[in-house]
Amino acid sequence: DYLGVAHAIGVNSGTDALIIALDALDIGPGDEVITTAFSFFATAEAISRVGATPVFVDIDLRTFNIDPTCVEHAITPNTKAILPVHLFGRPAAMAQIMDIAARHNLKVVEDAAQAIGAVYYTNDQVEDTQHPQVNHPGATQLDIDGKKVGSIGHAAAFSFYPTKNLGAYGDAGLITTNDSDLAEKMRLLRNHGQSARYNNVMLGYNSRLDELQAAILRVKLPYLDTWNAIRLNLAQNYGQALHPELICPVLSDGQIIHQYTIRTKTARLRDLLAQKLSCQGIAHKIFYPTPINKLLPYQHQQHPNLTSTSLAAQTVLSLPLWTQLAETTQQQLTNTINTAMTSFLNKVA
């Protein structure tokens, strides 16, 4: 009901949600799935686990999400699906992606692990200035404006890992779809392919959602929109107060904030700032320091020149943000960051 989908199927992790969604769509050996290398490893790992090949394409640096133009150029006769990631809570360019998928008869599996509660709007100005919604005569018209992520593609995967905006007390995940036949197959797959007890009709997985985790999530779900609103307000505070030489994310209508991720103009500056924050005892993370295509399991594959992906990995830094972060504490954090930036830039000058 919350996500606006016909079927929501509990599984034991976001990773399993991706694997089962791909498996249910009959994606396997010999197939290619177009996705991003700027994501958590599980995005590509799930594709490989069903025997398919992830084909990495570049991102739009303004959103950190997959670039639809690159998707179109990567399609081959072996392409079976597109797997966009709504990274850091920012919806991917779903109108363009769904249009491409419709014209090439491809499936779309949304990786919404970081984006529960986010809403897709087609009037996203950051997206549209570079990639117009309809830029060719055969464009498919889709009524997806105002829909929550996870309700747009053929299937979607969510994670309830404890650090997510809606987190369980341990691993938990969810698959969503509006396709009843697909949902039935997913339910079989999550429970050893059983149509009834001891009646196994296909090879499946042991991926049931633990009842304790489900109970915790049911208690927390009514608070999710409030928590997301608080996080968005804190993100807006950062954007208004941080040093002008820092590249802050441009916030879009409907997005949520899972990580507040800035960029520096050079890799050296990012490393200096991270070191300064560590010395001050200020928590921070780099999501993600190494693009997936450069990690050991995928180094043997030929990859295109993922220029924006590589640049993002060298310059991103995620700042502290949680629902109980007091504005006075956030101001202290911002002041520390700005003072450090001024010092670094003065030394360079």
TILONU-654313 format. One record per residue (C-alpha): residue number from 1; residue in three letters; x, y, z. Coordinates in Angstrom, 1 decimal, m for minus. Layout:
<sites>
+-----+------+--------+--------+--------+
| pos | code |      u |      v |      w |
+-----+------+--------+--------+--------+
| NUM |  ALA |      X |      Y |      Z |
...
+-----+------+--------+--------+--------+
</sites>
This chain:
<sites>
+-----+------+--------+--------+--------+
| pos | code |      u |      v |      w |
+-----+------+--------+--------+--------+
|   1 |  ASP |    0.0 |    0.0 |    0.0 |
|   2 |  TYR |    2.8 |    2.4 |    0.9 |
|   3 |  LEU |    4.7 |    1.9 |   m2.3 |
|   4 |  GLY |    1.6 |    1.7 |   m4.5 |
|   5 |  VAL |    2.4 |   m1.8 |   m5.9 |
|   6 |  ALA |    0.3 |   m4.9 |   m6.4 |
|   7 |  HIS |    2.8 |   m7.2 |   m4.8 |
|   8 |  ALA |    5.4 |   m6.8 |   m2.1 |
|   9 |  ILE |    7.3 |  m10.0 |   m1.3 |
|  10 |  GLY |    9.5 |  m10.2 |    1.8 |
|  11 |  VAL |   12.9 |  m11.8 |    1.5 |
|  12 |  ASN |   15.9 |  m12.0 |    3.8 |
|  13 |  SER |   18.1 |   m9.3 |    2.2 |
|  14 |  GLY |   18.3 |   m6.7 |   m0.5 |
|  15 |  THR |   20.8 |   m8.8 |   m2.3 |
|  16 |  ASP |   18.5 |  m11.8 |   m2.5 |
|  17 |  ALA |   15.7 |   m9.4 |   m3.6 |
|  18 |  LEU |   17.9 |   m8.5 |   m6.7 |
|  19 |  ILE |   18.9 |  m12.1 |   m7.4 |
|  20 |  ILE |   15.3 |  m13.5 |   m7.1 |
|  21 |  ALA |   13.9 |  m10.7 |   m9.2 |
|  22 |  LEU |   16.4 |  m11.4 |  m12.0 |
|  23 |  ASP |   15.9 |  m15.1 |  m11.7 |
|  24 |  ALA |   12.1 |  m14.8 |  m11.9 |
|  25 |  LEU |   12.6 |  m12.8 |  m15.1 |
|  26 |  ASP |   14.5 |  m15.7 |  m16.6 |
|  27 |  ILE |   17.7 |  m13.7 |  m16.9 |
|  28 |  GLY |   20.7 |  m16.1 |  m16.9 |
|  29 |  PRO |   23.8 |  m17.3 |  m18.8 |
|  30 |  GLY |   24.4 |  m15.6 |  m22.1 |
|  31 |  ASP |   22.3 |  m12.6 |  m21.1 |
|  32 |  GLU |   23.6 |   m9.1 |  m20.5 |
|  33 |  VAL |   22.2 |   m6.6 |  m17.9 |
|  34 |  ILE |   23.1 |   m2.9 |  m18.3 |
|  35 |  THR |   23.8 |   m1.3 |  m14.9 |
|  36 |  THR |   26.1 |    1.2 |  m13.1 |
|  37 |  ALA |   29.6 |    0.5 |  m11.6 |
|  38 |  PHE |   29.0 |    3.3 |   m9.1 |
|  39 |  SER |   27.0 |    1.4 |   m6.5 |
|  40 |  PHE |   27.4 |   m1.2 |   m3.8 |
|  41 |  PHE |   28.9 |   m4.5 |   m5.1 |
|  42 |  ALA |   25.6 |   m6.4 |   m4.7 |
|  43 |  THR |   24.1 |   m4.6 |   m7.7 |
|  44 |  ALA |   26.5 |   m6.4 |  m10.1 |
|  45 |  GLU |   27.0 |   m9.4 |   m7.9 |
|  46 |  ALA |   23.3 |  m10.3 |   m8.2 |
|  47 |  ILE |   23.6 |  m10.2 |  m12.0 |
|  48 |  SER |   26.6 |  m12.5 |  m12.0 |
|  49 |  ARG |   24.9 |  m14.9 |   m9.5 |
|  50 |  VAL |   22.2 |  m15.7 |  m11.9 |
|  51 |  GLY |   24.8 |  m16.3 |  m14.6 |
|  52 |  ALA |   24.3 |  m13.1 |  m16.6 |
|  53 |  THR |   26.9 |  m10.5 |  m17.4 |
|  54 |  PRO |   26.8 |   m7.0 |  m16.0 |
|  55 |  VAL |   27.5 |   m4.3 |  m18.6 |
|  56 |  PHE |   28.7 |   m1.2 |  m16.9 |
|  57 |  VAL |   27.8 |    2.2 |  m18.3 |
|  58 |  ASP |   28.7 |    5.7 |  m17.0 |
|  59 |  ILE |   26.8 |    8.0 |  m14.7 |
|  60 |  ASP |   25.6 |   11.5 |  m14.7 |
|  61 |  LEU |   27.9 |   13.3 |  m12.2 |
|  62 |  ARG |   25.1 |   15.6 |  m11.1 |
|  63 |  THR |   22.9 |   12.8 |   m9.9 |
|  64 |  PHE |   25.4 |    9.9 |   m9.5 |
|  65 |  ASN |   22.8 |    7.8 |  m11.3 |
|  66 |  ILE |   23.1 |    5.8 |  m14.6 |
|  67 |  ASP |   23.2 |    8.0 |  m17.7 |
|  68 |  PRO |   20.3 |    7.0 |  m20.0 |
|  69 |  THR |   22.3 |    8.1 |  m23.1 |
|  70 |  CYS |   25.0 |    5.6 |  m22.2 |
|  71 |  VAL |   22.4 |    2.9 |  m21.7 |
|  72 |  GLU |   21.1 |    3.2 |  m25.3 |
|  73 |  HIS |   24.6 |    2.9 |  m26.7 |
|  74 |  ALA |   25.4 |   m0.2 |  m24.7 |
|  75 |  ILE |   22.5 |   m2.4 |  m26.0 |
|  76 |  THR |   23.5 |   m5.5 |  m27.9 |
|  77 |  PRO |   21.5 |   m8.5 |  m29.1 |
|  78 |  ASN |   22.3 |  m10.2 |  m25.8 |
|  79 |  THR |   20.9 |   m7.4 |  m23.6 |
|  80 |  LYS |   18.0 |   m8.7 |  m21.6 |
|  81 |  ALA |   17.5 |   m6.0 |  m18.9 |
|  82 |  ILE |   18.4 |   m2.7 |  m17.4 |
|  83 |  LEU |   19.2 |   m2.4 |  m13.7 |
|  84 |  PRO |   19.2 |    1.3 |  m12.6 |
|  85 |  VAL |   20.1 |    2.2 |   m9.0 |
|  86 |  HIS |   18.4 |    5.0 |   m7.2 |
|  87 |  LEU |   21.6 |    6.0 |   m5.5 |
|  88 |  PHE |   21.7 |    7.8 |   m2.2 |
|  89 |  GLY |   17.9 |    8.2 |   m2.4 |
|  90 |  ARG |   17.8 |   10.1 |   m5.8 |
|  91 |  PRO |   15.4 |    8.5 |   m8.3 |
|  92 |  ALA |   17.2 |    7.5 |  m11.5 |
|  93 |  ALA |   15.9 |    8.8 |  m14.9 |
|  94 |  MET |   13.1 |    6.3 |  m15.1 |
|  95 |  ALA |   11.1 |    7.9 |  m17.9 |
|  96 |  GLN |   14.0 |    7.7 |  m20.2 |
|  97 |  ILE |   15.0 |    4.2 |  m19.0 |
|  98 |  MET |   11.5 |    2.8 |  m19.3 |
|  99 |  ASP |   11.2 |    4.3 |  m22.8 |
| 100 |  ILE |   14.5 |    2.7 |  m23.9 |
| 101 |  ALA |   13.4 |   m0.6 |  m22.4 |
| 102 |  ALA |   10.0 |   m0.5 |  m24.2 |
| 103 |  ARG |   11.6 |    0.2 |  m27.5 |
| 104 |  HIS |   14.2 |   m2.6 |  m27.2 |
| 105 |  ASN |   11.9 |   m5.1 |  m25.4 |
| 106 |  LEU |   14.0 |   m5.1 |  m22.2 |
| 107 |  LYS |   13.1 |   m5.7 |  m18.6 |
| 108 |  VAL |   13.8 |   m3.1 |  m15.9 |
| 109 |  VAL |   14.7 |   m4.1 |  m12.4 |
| 110 |  GLU |   15.0 |   m1.1 |  m10.0 |
| 111 |  ASP |   17.7 |   m1.3 |   m7.3 |
| 112 |  ALA |   15.8 |    0.8 |   m4.7 |
| 113 |  ALA |   17.8 |   m0.4 |   m1.8 |
| 114 |  GLN |   18.7 |    3.2 |   m0.7 |
| 115 |  ALA |   15.5 |    4.9 |   m1.8 |
| 116 |  ILE |   12.4 |    3.7 |    0.0 |
| 117 |  GLY |    9.8 |    6.5 |    0.0 |
| 118 |  ALA |   11.4 |    8.4 |   m2.9 |
| 119 |  VAL |    8.9 |    9.6 |   m5.6 |
| 120 |  TYR |    9.8 |   10.0 |   m9.3 |
| 121 |  TYR |    8.7 |   13.3 |  m10.9 |
| 122 |  THR |    9.2 |   13.8 |  m14.7 |
| 123 |  ASN |    9.8 |   17.6 |  m14.2 |
| 124 |  ASP |   13.2 |   17.0 |  m12.6 |
| 125 |  GLN |   15.0 |   20.0 |  m14.0 |
| 126 |  VAL |   18.5 |   18.7 |  m13.3 |
| 127 |  GLU |   17.7 |   15.6 |  m15.3 |
| 128 |  ASP |   15.8 |   17.3 |  m18.1 |
| 129 |  THR |   18.3 |   20.0 |  m19.0 |
| 130 |  GLN |   20.6 |   17.3 |  m20.4 |
| 131 |  HIS |   18.2 |   14.5 |  m21.2 |
| 132 |  PRO |   14.8 |   15.7 |  m22.4 |
| 133 |  GLN |   12.0 |   13.3 |  m21.6 |
| 134 |  VAL |   11.0 |   12.8 |  m25.2 |
| 135 |  ASN |   13.7 |   13.3 |  m27.8 |
| 136 |  HIS |   12.7 |   11.1 |  m30.7 |
| 137 |  PRO |    9.5 |   10.3 |  m32.6 |
| 138 |  GLY |    9.1 |    6.8 |  m31.2 |
| 139 |  ALA |    9.3 |    7.7 |  m27.6 |
| 140 |  THR |    7.0 |    5.7 |  m25.3 |
| 141 |  GLN |    4.6 |    7.7 |  m23.2 |
| 142 |  LEU |    4.4 |    6.4 |  m19.7 |
| 143 |  ASP |    2.2 |    7.6 |  m16.8 |
| 144 |  ILE |    4.8 |    7.4 |  m14.0 |
| 145 |  ASP |    4.8 |   11.0 |  m12.8 |
| 146 |  GLY |    4.4 |   11.0 |   m9.0 |
| 147 |  LYS |    5.0 |    7.2 |   m8.5 |
| 148 |  LYS |    7.2 |    5.9 |   m5.8 |
| 149 |  VAL |   10.4 |    4.2 |   m6.9 |
| 150 |  GLY |   10.0 |    0.5 |   m6.8 |
| 151 |  SER |    6.6 |    0.7 |   m8.6 |
| 152 |  ILE |    7.8 |    1.7 |  m12.0 |
| 153 |  GLY |   10.0 |   m1.1 |  m13.4 |
| 154 |  HIS |    9.0 |   m4.7 |  m14.0 |
| 155 |  ALA |   10.4 |   m5.5 |  m10.6 |
| 156 |  ALA |   12.3 |   m3.7 |   m7.8 |
| 157 |  ALA |   14.5 |   m4.6 |   m4.8 |
| 158 |  PHE |   14.6 |   m2.9 |   m1.4 |
| 159 |  SER |   17.0 |   m3.4 |    1.5 |
| 160 |  PHE |   16.1 |   m3.1 |    5.1 |
| 161 |  TYR |   19.7 |   m3.4 |    6.4 |
| 162 |  PRO |   19.9 |   m1.6 |    9.7 |
| 163 |  THR |   21.6 |    1.5 |    8.3 |
| 164 |  LYS |   18.9 |    2.1 |    5.7 |
| 165 |  ASN |   16.3 |    4.8 |    6.2 |
| 166 |  LEU |   13.8 |    2.0 |    7.0 |
| 167 |  GLY |   16.0 |   m0.5 |    8.8 |
| 168 |  ALA |   15.4 |   m3.8 |   10.5 |
| 169 |  TYR |   17.4 |   m5.2 |   13.4 |
| 170 |  GLY |   19.3 |   m7.4 |   11.0 |
| 171 |  ASP |   19.2 |   m8.3 |    7.3 |
| 172 |  ALA |   15.9 |   m8.1 |    5.5 |
| 173 |  GLY |   14.7 |   m7.2 |    2.0 |
| 174 |  LEU |   11.7 |   m6.8 |   m0.2 |
| 175 |  ILE |   10.8 |   m7.4 |   m3.9 |
| 176 |  THR |    8.0 |   m5.5 |   m5.5 |
| 177 |  THR |    6.1 |   m5.9 |   m8.8 |
| 178 |  ASN |    2.8 |   m5.3 |  m10.5 |
| 179 |  ASP |    2.9 |   m8.5 |  m12.4 |
| 180 |  SER |    0.9 |  m11.2 |  m10.7 |
| 181 |  ASP |    2.6 |  m14.1 |  m12.6 |
| 182 |  LEU |    6.0 |  m12.8 |  m11.8 |
| 183 |  ALA |    5.0 |  m12.3 |   m8.1 |
| 184 |  GLU |    3.9 |  m16.0 |   m7.9 |
| 185 |  LYS |    7.2 |  m17.1 |   m9.3 |
| 186 |  MET |    9.1 |  m14.9 |   m6.8 |
| 187 |  ARG |    7.2 |  m16.4 |   m3.9 |
| 188 |  LEU |    8.1 |  m19.9 |   m5.1 |
| 189 |  LEU |   11.8 |  m18.9 |   m5.5 |
| 190 |  ARG |   12.1 |  m17.5 |   m2.1 |
| 191 |  ASN |   11.0 |  m20.7 |   m0.4 |
| 192 |  HIS |   12.9 |  m23.5 |   m2.2 |
| 193 |  GLY |   10.5 |  m23.5 |   m5.1 |
| 194 |  GLN |    7.7 |  m25.0 |   m3.0 |
| 195 |  SER |    4.1 |  m24.6 |   m4.3 |
| 196 |  ALA |    3.0 |  m26.5 |   m1.1 |
| 197 |  ARG |    5.0 |  m28.1 |    1.7 |
| 198 |  TYR |    7.4 |  m30.7 |    0.2 |
| 199 |  ASN |    6.1 |  m30.0 |   m3.3 |
| 200 |  ASN |    9.1 |  m28.4 |   m4.9 |
| 201 |  VAL |    8.3 |  m27.4 |   m8.5 |
| 202 |  MET |   11.5 |  m25.5 |   m9.3 |
| 203 |  LEU |   15.0 |  m24.8 |   m7.8 |
| 204 |  GLY |   14.7 |  m21.9 |   m5.4 |
| 205 |  TYR |   16.4 |  m20.2 |   m2.5 |
| 206 |  ASN |   16.1 |  m20.1 |    1.3 |
| 207 |  SER |   15.2 |  m16.5 |    1.5 |
| 208 |  ARG |   12.2 |  m16.0 |    3.7 |
| 209 |  LEU |   11.8 |  m12.7 |    5.6 |
| 210 |  ASP |   12.3 |  m13.4 |    9.3 |
| 211 |  GLU |    9.2 |  m12.6 |   11.3 |
| 212 |  LEU |   11.0 |  m10.6 |   14.0 |
| 213 |  GLN |   12.5 |   m8.3 |   11.3 |
| 214 |  ALA |    9.0 |   m8.0 |    9.7 |
| 215 |  ALA |    7.5 |   m7.0 |   13.1 |
| 216 |  ILE |   10.1 |   m4.3 |   13.6 |
| 217 |  LEU |    9.6 |   m2.9 |   10.1 |
| 218 |  ARG |    5.8 |   m2.8 |   10.6 |
| 219 |  VAL |    6.3 |   m0.7 |   13.8 |
| 220 |  LYS |    8.8 |    1.7 |   12.1 |
| 221 |  LEU |    7.0 |    2.1 |    8.7 |
| 222 |  PRO |    4.5 |    4.8 |    9.9 |
| 223 |  TYR |    7.4 |    7.0 |   10.9 |
| 224 |  LEU |    9.3 |    6.7 |    7.6 |
| 225 |  ASP |    7.9 |    9.8 |    5.9 |
| 226 |  THR |    8.7 |   12.0 |    9.0 |
| 227 |  TRP |   12.2 |   10.6 |    9.2 |
| 228 |  ASN |   12.8 |   11.2 |    5.5 |
| 229 |  ALA |   11.5 |   14.8 |    5.8 |
| 230 |  ILE |   13.9 |   15.4 |    8.7 |
| 231 |  ARG |   16.8 |   14.0 |    6.7 |
| 232 |  LEU |   15.9 |   16.2 |    3.7 |
| 233 |  ASN |   15.8 |   19.3 |    5.9 |
| 234 |  LEU |   19.3 |   18.5 |    7.2 |
| 235 |  ALA |   20.5 |   18.0 |    3.6 |
| 236 |  GLN |   19.1 |   21.4 |    2.6 |
| 237 |  ASN |   20.9 |   23.0 |    5.6 |
| 238 |  TYR |   24.2 |   21.5 |    4.4 |
| 239 |  GLY |   23.6 |   22.8 |    0.9 |
| 240 |  GLN |   23.0 |   26.3 |    2.1 |
| 241 |  ALA |   25.9 |   26.5 |    4.5 |
| 242 |  LEU |   28.8 |   24.5 |    3.0 |
| 243 |  HIS |   31.8 |   26.1 |    1.4 |
| 244 |  PRO |   31.1 |   27.3 |   m2.2 |
| 245 |  GLU |   34.1 |   25.3 |   m3.5 |
| 246 |  LEU |   32.4 |   22.1 |   m2.4 |
| 247 |  ILE |   30.0 |   20.5 |   m5.0 |
| 248 |  CYS |   26.8 |   19.8 |   m3.1 |
| 249 |  PRO |   24.1 |   17.5 |   m4.6 |
| 250 |  VAL |   21.3 |   19.3 |   m6.4 |
| 251 |  LEU |   18.2 |   18.1 |   m4.6 |
| 252 |  SER |   15.2 |   17.0 |   m6.7 |
| 253 |  ASP |   11.5 |   17.0 |   m5.9 |
| 254 |  GLY |   10.5 |   13.6 |   m4.4 |
| 255 |  GLN |   14.0 |   12.4 |   m3.6 |
| 256 |  ILE |   14.9 |   11.1 |   m0.1 |
| 257 |  ILE |   18.4 |   11.4 |    1.5 |
| 258 |  HIS |   20.1 |    8.1 |    2.3 |
| 259 |  GLN |   23.6 |    9.5 |    2.2 |
| 260 |  TYR |   24.4 |   13.2 |    1.8 |
| 261 |  THR |   27.3 |   13.0 |   m0.6 |
| 262 |  ILE |   29.3 |   16.0 |   m1.7 |
| 263 |  ARG |   32.2 |   16.2 |   m4.2 |
| 264 |  THR |   35.5 |   18.1 |   m4.1 |
| 265 |  LYS |   37.1 |   19.5 |   m7.3 |
| 266 |  THR |   40.2 |   17.3 |   m6.9 |
| 267 |  ALA |   41.0 |   13.9 |   m5.4 |
| 268 |  ARG |   43.7 |   15.4 |   m3.3 |
| 269 |  LEU |   41.3 |   17.9 |   m1.7 |
| 270 |  ARG |   38.8 |   15.1 |   m0.9 |
| 271 |  ASP |   41.6 |   13.1 |    0.8 |
| 272 |  LEU |   42.8 |   16.1 |    2.8 |
| 273 |  LEU |   39.2 |   16.9 |    3.9 |
| 274 |  ALA |   38.6 |   13.3 |    4.9 |
| 275 |  GLN |   41.8 |   13.3 |    6.9 |
| 276 |  LYS |   40.9 |   16.5 |    8.7 |
| 277 |  LEU |   37.5 |   15.2 |    9.6 |
| 278 |  SER |   39.1 |   12.0 |   11.0 |
| 279 |  CYS |   41.4 |   14.1 |   13.1 |
| 280 |  GLN |   38.4 |   16.0 |   14.5 |
| 281 |  GLY |   36.6 |   12.8 |   15.3 |
| 282 |  ILE |   33.9 |   13.5 |   12.7 |
| 283 |  ALA |   32.4 |   10.4 |   11.0 |
| 284 |  HIS |   32.4 |   10.3 |    7.3 |
| 285 |  LYS |   32.4 |    7.7 |    4.5 |
| 286 |  ILE |   33.4 |    7.3 |    0.9 |
| 287 |  PHE |   30.6 |    5.7 |   m1.1 |
| 288 |  TYR |   32.2 |    4.2 |   m3.2 |
| 289 |  PRO |   36.0 |    4.4 |   m3.3 |
| 290 |  THR |   36.4 |    1.8 |   m6.1 |
| 291 |  PRO |   34.0 |    1.4 |   m9.0 |
| 292 |  ILE |   32.7 |   m2.1 |   m9.3 |
| 293 |  ASN |   34.3 |   m2.6 |  m12.7 |
| 294 |  LYS |   37.7 |   m2.2 |  m11.1 |
| 295 |  LEU |   37.1 |   m4.7 |   m8.4 |
| 296 |  LEU |   38.8 |   m8.1 |   m8.7 |
| 297 |  PRO |   35.8 |  m10.2 |   m9.9 |
| 298 |  TYR |   35.3 |   m7.9 |  m12.9 |
| 299 |  GLN |   38.8 |   m6.8 |  m13.8 |
| 300 |  HIS |   39.0 |   m9.5 |  m16.6 |
| 301 |  GLN |   36.1 |   m7.9 |  m18.5 |
| 302 |  GLN |   36.4 |   m5.2 |  m21.1 |
| 303 |  HIS |   34.8 |   m2.0 |  m20.0 |
| 304 |  PRO |   34.1 |    1.3 |  m21.6 |
| 305 |  ASN |   35.9 |    4.4 |  m20.4 |
| 306 |  LEU |   33.7 |    5.3 |  m17.4 |
| 307 |  THR |   35.0 |    8.8 |  m16.9 |
| 308 |  SER |   32.4 |   10.2 |  m14.6 |
| 309 |  THR |   32.3 |    7.0 |  m12.6 |
| 310 |  SER |   36.0 |    7.2 |  m12.0 |
| 311 |  LEU |   35.9 |   10.9 |  m11.1 |
| 312 |  ALA |   33.1 |   10.3 |   m8.7 |
| 313 |  ALA |   35.0 |    7.6 |   m6.9 |
| 314 |  GLN |   38.0 |    9.9 |   m6.5 |
| 315 |  THR |   36.1 |   12.9 |   m5.2 |
| 316 |  VAL |   33.0 |   11.9 |   m3.3 |
| 317 |  LEU |   32.6 |   12.2 |    0.5 |
| 318 |  SER |   29.4 |   11.4 |    2.5 |
| 319 |  LEU |   28.9 |   13.7 |    5.5 |
| 320 |  PRO |   27.2 |   12.9 |    8.9 |
| 321 |  LEU |   23.4 |   12.9 |    8.6 |
| 322 |  TRP |   20.9 |   11.1 |   10.9 |
| 323 |  THR |   17.4 |   11.9 |   12.1 |
| 324 |  GLN |   18.5 |   12.9 |   15.6 |
| 325 |  LEU |   21.2 |   15.3 |   14.3 |
| 326 |  ALA |   20.7 |   18.6 |   16.1 |
| 327 |  GLU |   21.0 |   21.7 |   13.9 |
| 328 |  THR |   23.5 |   23.2 |   16.4 |
| 329 |  THR |   25.7 |   20.1 |   16.0 |
| 330 |  GLN |   25.3 |   20.3 |   12.2 |
| 331 |  GLN |   26.4 |   23.9 |   12.3 |
| 332 |  GLN |   29.5 |   22.9 |   14.2 |
| 333 |  LEU |   30.2 |   20.2 |   11.6 |
| 334 |  THR |   29.7 |   22.7 |    8.8 |
| 335 |  ASN |   32.0 |   25.2 |   10.4 |
| 336 |  THR |   34.7 |   22.6 |   10.8 |
| 337 |  ILE |   34.4 |   21.6 |    7.2 |
| 338 |  ASN |   34.4 |   25.2 |    5.9 |
| 339 |  THR |   37.4 |   26.2 |    8.0 |
| 340 |  ALA |   39.3 |   23.2 |    6.7 |
| 341 |  MET |   38.4 |   24.1 |    3.1 |
| 342 |  THR |   39.5 |   27.7 |    3.5 |
| 343 |  SER |   42.8 |   26.6 |    5.0 |
| 344 |  PHE |   43.4 |   24.1 |    2.2 |
| 345 |  LEU |   42.6 |   26.5 |   m0.5 |
| 346 |  ASN |   44.7 |   29.3 |    1.0 |
| 347 |  LYS |   47.7 |   26.9 |    1.0 |
| 348 |  VAL |   47.2 |   26.1 |   m2.6 |
| 349 |  ALA |   46.9 |   29.8 |   m3.5 |
+-----+------+--------+--------+--------+
</sites>
